[in-house]
Amino acid sequence: MALVDARTRGVVLNVASIGGFSVEPGIGWYNVTKAAVIQLTKQFAWELAPRVRVNAIAPGLVRTEFARGIWEQHEESVEASIPLGRIGEPSDVAGLAVTLVSDDASWVTGQTFVVDGGTTTKPSGGVG
């Protein structure tokens, strides 16, 4: 049985997290779920093409109620750790989301876009 019929068209935009690409003490359960979202994005993009596009956004730390506990008590040091020097705002993610669901991204599917102020560009601290 086909997952979508000939009349179905659309776009799915999943929300993952940069946590889906790395490890972080104490929140492994969260990172595993976000890694699963990244993989499901690829899987569903393959299964639902060509009628449905499926992509994901993987934000870094964004100033939301959900993330308040991460930054509220030590905002300056958190911002200093982000290469672009600030915590993300919801509007930083929204612009990309609007583009990904528009016809401007009509040839994009199966991708996860990182929006993190450069957080994932930092050196790992490993030997090199």
Rosetta blueprint (number, residue, H / E / L):
1 M L
2 A L
3 L L
4 V L
5 D L
6 A L
7 R L
8 T L
9 R L
10 G E
11 V E
12 V E
13 L E
14 N E
15 V E
16 A L
17 S L
18 I H
19 G H
20 G H
21 F H
22 S L
23 V L
24 E L
25 P L
26 G L
27 I L
28 G H
29 W H
30 Y H
31 N H
32 V H
33 T H
34 K H
35 A H
36 A H
37 V H
38 I H
39 Q H
40 L H
41 T H
42 K H
43 Q H
44 F H
45 A H
46 W H
47 E H
48 L H
49 A L
50 P L
51 R L
52 V E
53 R E
54 V E
55 N E
56 A E
57 I E
58 A E
59 P E
60 G L
61 L L
62 V E
63 R L
64 T L
65 E L
66 F L
67 A L
68 R H
69 G H
70 I H
71 W H
72 E H
73 Q H
74 H H
75 E H
76 E H
77 S H
78 V H
79 E H
80 A H
81 S L
82 I L
83 P L
84 L L
85 G L
86 R L
87 I L
88 G E
89 E L
90 P H
91 S H
92 D H
93 V H
94 A H
95 G H
96 L H
97 A H
98 V H
99 T H
100 L H
101 V H
102 S L
103 D H
104 D H
105 A H
106 S L
107 W L
108 V L
109 T L
110 G L
111 Q L
112 T E
113 F E
114 V E
115 V E
116 D L
117 G L
118 G L
119 T H
120 T H
121 T H
122 K L
123 P L
124 S L
125 G L
126 G L
127 V L
128 G L
